[in-house]
Amino acid sequence: MDALSGAGPRRARGRPGARSSGVRAPAAPWARFSAWLECVCVVTFDLELGQALELVYPSDFRLTDKEKSSICYLSFPDSHSGCLGDTQFSFRIRQCGGQRSPWHDDRHYDTGAPVSLQREPAHYFGYVYFRQVKDSSVKRGYFQKSLVLVSRLPFVRLFQALLSLIAPEYFDKLAPCLEAVCNEIDQWPAPMPGQTLNLPVMGVILQVRIPSRVDKPESSAPKQCGHENLLPAPVVLSSVHELDLFSCLHPLKFCCDYRPYFTIHDSEFREFTTRTQAPPNVVLGVTNPFFIKMLQHWPHILRVGEPRMSGDLPKQVKLKKPSRLKTLDTKPGLYTAYTAHLHRDKALLKRLLKGLQKKRPSDMQTALLRRHLLELTQSFIIPLEHYMTSLMPLQKSIMPWKTPPQIRPFRQDDFLCSLEHAGPQLTCILKGDWLGLYRRFFKSPHFDGWYRQRHKEMVQKLEALHLEAICEAVRGLRGKQNIEAWMKDKSEVEIVDLVLKLREKLVWAQGHQLPVKEATLQRAQLYIETIIGSLPKDLQAVLCPP
């Protein structure tokens, strides 16, 4: 594998008719199913049509023709790969036909989930279980079929585990089995960050914990609670999204487009492979050697070879220039036009290679990598977080009756100057050009994504502090006489303006789920009602119409 950067479906009982809007009607029976999956697809090989969509379930979920074509082509491995037996992989496709608004409420999940695990608003993930086995009863001589889970959630580990349970059973029993599984998923609790969930399916209970944005780094696997009440004992998944890090790395959220599996039949093939402009900001996972020649002008190409036998270790790990990537039999390795800013951690490489020699368990190797990536990421991010915190106005400058002060702008030169005394060298032993690394980070979409999210969180915190300051000021105005005394030197226009702004702030706080206590919101509402009650009857009628 190479990574390059830059027919009549069965209708379930009781379901409403299909709608043309691209989403299911808001029928209660499938609300919980929709919180996890968009639909389930079955793709088969037709001698006349090639890959064909055999079934979509629930049957009234509407996919565009372009989406159907992408799912069909991406649900089978490239023909040259010759995969026999069972194969699991995933892909990601762009949603077509405009953004569809799901009828189930995503806000509670997205508010509590880490940014990297929030629902994809404009893309679908496809999780595939492909089976190819010899079958003399089939004209082509082979049984070829894929079961695909389509979701907006990046839960690779969970959905692969789910497929490993249901796909073999489905290939034996077909549609009735699939309908039963979908009905079971429709009984699952909604995905809630920070909670341990028990998900029953086909006589097995999958126990998972979805990370929360308030989790501390290196949070433990789901707490195995309530086992004595669960029969059979649950299968505990240590993560819903992380794979074996020793085999694949994903240390930071990628803020650009990425496709875990991409073929020449993809609808974006021409867009991504054009030479009339610079390579796009995208990572492609491909298995067709054709891409080696087609995209050799891309700045980064990672070619992954077959798994090495134990003891067959590389003598050294080095980066290679893309100019050496000219033939289809190129050796595995990372070919990049860029020069690394930081030196390699030779001690870590030695520990990992030694682990291979001693046949150290993969989960231990993964733990080594995860700890290394966590420490490296924290060393890089902590200076940025400290600088962002310094841009926040002091709490004492937030006055209850004035517009809250603005967050100061992020000045890159000021941040770089701060690194001399508060840089990553304080927590990381790796040497190299840290300034150059930060400068390159500032030019990437990943900085923009990180900054926008942090700025949004700071604005919400500022609004919450302002609302709390107003409520604190209310405490000094308890009683109608005190409020009337406060209103004495205020014009009616000022008072009405204050009431309207307070109402707007309350609506905004509730709609955006600001980190404000419910008691604070209740006090603010009481304050508004008290002020209105002290106004003349005509103004009361304007502010509180019947």
N, C-alpha and C positions, 0 to 999 in steps of 0.2 A: 504494500500500500504506500502511496505517496501523498504527502501533504504539500499543497502549493498555496502561498500567501500572495499576497496580493489578491348485469343482464337482468332480470326482474327480481329485485330483492324482496325478501319475505317481510311482510308487515307484522309487527308485534300487535298483540291484542290490546284494545283500549287506547291506541295512539290516535291523535288528531290527524287530519289531512295535511298534506305537504303545503308549505308556504314558499313563495318565490323570493323571500327576502334573504335566503342563504342561512338562516338559523331556524332551529326548531321552535314551534309554538310553545308558549310558557305553560306547558302542562306539568302538573305536580309530579306525576310518576317518574319523570326522568331528570328532575332537578339535581339529584345527588350524582347521578351518572355524569351529567354535564360538568359538574365541578371538577372531575378528574379527566374525562375523555371527551373529545368532540365526536368521534365515531370509531368503528372498527371496520376494516376493509379486508377482503379476501381477493388476492390477485393470483390468477392462474395463467398457464401458457396455452394459447389457442393456436392450432396449426395454421389457420388462415389469418388470424389477427395479430399473432405474437402475444405479448403480455396483455392480459385483458382483466378488467375489473369485474369479478364474478358476483360480489355481494358488498353492500354497504349497510351497516347496522348501527343505530336505528335507521330504518328504511327511509325516513323522511328528512334525513340530514342531507342538505344540498351541497354538492361540490361542483365547481365550474368545470367545463371541459378541460381547461388548461391544468387545473389541479388534479383531475382524474388521470390525465396523461402523465404528469410528473410522478404521481404515486405509483402508477403501473411500471414505469421505466426504472424508478429508484428502488422498487421492492424486490428486484432480482439482481444478483451479482452480475458483473460483466461476463459475457459469454466465454471469454478466454480464461477466466479464473478456474473453471472446472470444479466448483464446489460440490462435493458429494456428501450426502448426509444432511445434518442440520446446521444452519449458520444463523447467527444473530448479529444485527448491526442496526444503525439508526441513520436517519437523514433529516434534513431541515429544508422546507420549501417556503417560498414567498406566497402569501395569500393573495389571490387574484379577485378582481371584481370589486375592489374597494373594501375598506375596513368594516367588518360586521360587528355590531354591538351585541354581545351575548346577553341573554335575558337573566342569567344568574348573576348575583352581585359579587364582583371580584374585589371590591375595595377592602373588605376585612382581611382577605388573604394577602393582597399586595401590600397593605399597610404594615403587616407584621413580618413579612418575608424579607430576607436579604435581597438586594437589588438583582443579584445574579440569578435568583430563583423565582422572580416574579413572572407572571404569565406573559407570553409573547403576544403583543397586540396585532402584529402584522405577519406572523409566520406560524407555520404548523411544524411540529416535530412528528416524525414517523418512526415508530419502533417496530422492527421487522424480525419475524421468525420464518426463515426460508428452509424448505425441505426439498431436496432432490435425491431420489432413489430410483434404482432400476425397477421397472414395472412392465412385464411382458404384455399385460392387458391394455396398455396404452399404445397407440399407434406409433408414437415417437420413441417408445421404449423406456421412457422415464416419467415418473411422477414429479411434477414441478409445481409448487404452490407456496404462497407466502401469506401469513397472517400478519396484519399491520394494525397497530394501535396508533390513532391520530390524536394528538393532544397539544395544548399550548404550554404544558408544564415540562420543564427540562429534567424530569425525574428518570434519568437513564437507568439507574440501578433498580429502582422499583419496577419499572415497566418491563425490563428484561427478565426480572424474577417472575413477574406475572405471566409473561409469555411462555417461559419455560414450564409453567404449570398447565396453561390452557391450550397451547398450540398442539402438543402431541395428542392430547385428548380430542381436539377438534378435527385433526387430520383423520382420526379413526371414526368419529361419530358425526361430524359435520354440523349442519345448522342447529339442530336441537340443543347441542352442547353450547354453542355460542350464545343462543338466546338465554339460556339458563345463567351463564356467566355474566352477561350484561345485566340481568335482573339482580344478581348478587351485588354487582358493583353499584347498582342504584340504591342499595341499602347501606352503603358505606357512609361513615360520617364525613363531613366536608373537610378538605385539607386545612388544618389549622397550625400555623407556625408555633413552635415551642411546645406542642403537645404530643404525647405518645398515643398513636392510633392503632387499633386492632382492625385489620381488614380481612374478613373471611371470604374465601373463594375456593370452591371445589374441595371442601373438607379440610382445607388448610387455612390457618390464620397467619397473615403477614403482619408483623408488628414493626412499625416504623415511627421515626420522629422527624418531622420536617423542621429544619433549622429556623431559628428566629433571628431577626436583626439585632436583638439585644443579647444574643449568645456571646459568651466569652470564647476566644480562640481555643481550638482543640477541645470543643465540647464533646462529652462522652456520647456513646451510642445510646439508643433509647433505653430508658430504665425498664427493666423487665418486671413490670408491676402486674399484680393480679394473675400470676400464672396458675395459682391454685384454683381459680374460678374458670379457667379456660381449658377446654378439652376439644381437640388435642392441644398440646402445648404449642404456642406460637413459634413461627419461624422468624427470628429477629434479624432484620436487615440493619447493618451498622450505618447505612446512609441511603437516602432516597435518590441521590444524584451522583455521588462520587464512584468512579470505577477504581480498579486496581491502579494506584498511582505509579507503581513500578513499571507498568506497561504503557500508561498514557498520562500526561501531565496537563493540568488545567489550573494553574495557580491563581490567576486573576480573571475577572470578568472581561470578555472581549467585546468592545463596544461597537464593532463593525459587523458586517455580514459574515457568516460562516456556514459551510455545508459539509457535514461529516462524511457524506457520500455524494459524488457528483459524476454524471455521465455525459456523453456527447449528445444524448437525447433530451437533456434538460432544457426547459424553455428559456433559461438565461444563458445558454451556451454561447451564443453570438455576443451577447453583452459582456461576458466575462473574458472572452478570448480575443477580442478585437485588438489589432495593433495600431489603430488610428489614434489612440490616446494612451496615457500612462496606465499601468496595471491597476485595477480597482483595489480598494481596501477590503479584501475578502480572503478567507482561508478555505481552500478546497481539498477535500479528501478524495482521491481517485485511485483506481486500480488498473485502468487501461494505460498501457505504456505509450499510447499515442500522445498523451498529455506531456510526456517528457520532452518530446520534440516540439509540440505545439506551443508550450509555455516556457521554453528555456530562457526567454528574455525576462521572466519574472525574477525579482531580487532574492527570493527565498524558496528553496525547494528542499524538502526533507524526504529522503527515500528510505523506507523501512524495509529491511530484508526479512528473511525467514528467521524464526527464533533460533538462537544459538544453542548448541548442545552444552551441557555443563562442562566446564573446563576449557571450552573453546572461547577464550577471552580476547578482546582487542588489546593490542599492545599499547595503543594510545588513542586518545579522543581528540580530534582536531576538526576545525571548520575548513571547508573547501570552497574555492571560488567557482561561481557558476560557469566560467569559461571551460571548466573541466567536465561539464555536464553536456555532452554532445551525442552520445550514443545510447541506444536503448538498453544496453547491458551495463550501464553505469553502476558502480558499486554503491551499496547503501551508505548514507551519510547525510550531513546537513551542508547544502551548497548555498552560500549567501554572499551577496555583494557588500554587506555591511561588516564593519569591524566591531567586535565585542567591546563594550565600555568597561566591563569588569573582568578581572582575572578569574580563571576557573578555580573552583574549590577542589584542589587535588586530594585533600584528606577525605572529602566525601566520596569522590570517585573511587579511591582505594577501598573504603569501607564497603561500598556497593559491590565492587568486583570481588572482594574477599568473601562477601556474602554469597555470591554466585558459586564460588569455588567450594564453599562449605555447605552449599544447598540450603542456605537460610530460607525459612518460609517467606512467601511473597508478601504476607501482611506485615512482617517485620521490616522488609525492604521498603514497603510503602510507608511505614511509620517514619523511617529515616528520611525519606524524600519529603514527606509532608512537613516534618519538623524543620527541615532545611528551608523549604519554600516559605513556610510561615515566618520564620525568623528573618529571611531575606526581604520578604514583602513588608513586614513590620518596620524593619530598618529603613526601607525606602519611603513608606507612607507616614511614619510618625512625624518627621520634620514638616511635611505638608499639612498634617492635622494641627500641629502646634501653630504654624503660621496662620492657618484659617481661623483658629480660635482667637488669635490676636486681632483679627479684623472685626470681631463681634463687639458692638458697643457695650460699655460697662453698664451693669444693671442699675446703678445709681443714676444714670443719665436717662432712664426711661421714666418719663413723667406721665401721670394718669390722664391729664387733660390736654396733652399735646400729641401730635403725630409721632410715633416711635422713630428714633434715629435710624439712619441707613447703615447697612453693612458696608464697610470700606472695601474698595476694589482690590482684587488680587494683582499685585505688581510683581512680575517675575524677577526683575532685577533685585528688588528688596528681599525676595525669598532666597535667591541665590547667595546674597550677601550674608544672610542669617546662617548659612550652612557651615561657615567657618567655626562657629561656636556651638551650633546645635544640629550638626549634620549626621548622616548615617554612620560616619566613622566612630561615633560614640557607642554604637551597639552592634556593629558588624565588623568582622575581621577581614573581609574581602577588600582587596585594594583595587584601584582602578580610577577611571575618569567619571566620578559621580556627577560632577557638574554637567558633563556632556550627556550623561544618561537623562538627567532632569530636563535639559534643553530639548532632547529628542522627544521626551514624554510630553512636553508642552505643545509640540507640533502635531501630536497624534490625536485622533478622535477619543482615545481613552482618557486623556486629561479632561477634555470637554465634558465627557460623560460623568467622570468623577466629580468635577467642579460643580456642574449643574445640580447633581444630587445633594452634595454637601451644602450648597448655597440654599437650595429649597428647604433642607432641614433646619438651617440657621434662621431663615425667614419665619418658619413656623414656630421655632423657639422664641424668637423676638416677639411675634404676635401673642404667644401664650404669656410671656412675661408682662406685656403691656396690659393684657386683660386682667392678669392677677394684680397689677398695680392699681388698676381702676377699682377692683373689688376691695383692695386694702383701703383705698381712699373712702369707700362706702362705709367702712366700719366707723370712721370718724363722723359720719353724717346720720347715724341711726336716729330714728324718730322724725316725725313730720316737721317739728320746729327747726331742727338742725338743717334739714333739707331746704326748708323755706328760707332760712338765713343764708344758706349757700346760694340760692337762686336770686337773692335780693339784688345783687349787682350784675345779674346776667339778663340780657335781653331775651325776649321770647324766641327770636330767631336763633340765638346761640343755644338755648335749651332744646328746641326742636331738632336742631342740627346734631346735638349731642345724642339725643335719643335715637335718631336715625342711624348715626354711626355705630352706636352700641348694638343696635339690632343687627346691622350688617356684620359687625364683628362676631356676634354670637352665631349667626347663620354660617359664617365662614369657618368659625372654630369647629362647629358640629359637622359641617360638610367635609372638612379636610382632616377631621379627627386629630385636632391639635392636642399636644400633651398637657391638657388642662384637667384638673379634677372636676368631677361632676358637681361637687358642692360649690366650686367657684362659678360655674355656669349658672347654677340656680341662684346664687347671690346676685349675679349681674342681671338676671331676669327680674328678680324682686326689686332691684334698684330702678330699673326702667319703669316698672309698674308704679313704684312710689312717686317718682318724678312726674309721671303722667297724671297721677291722682292729685297732684298739687297744682296742676295747670287749670286755667279757666275751662268751663264746659265746652266752649266752641272748639278749642284746641284739642281737648280730649276726644271729641267726636271725629276730628281729622286724623289723629294718631291711632285711634282705636275704633274704626268704622264697624257698624253692626254686622 
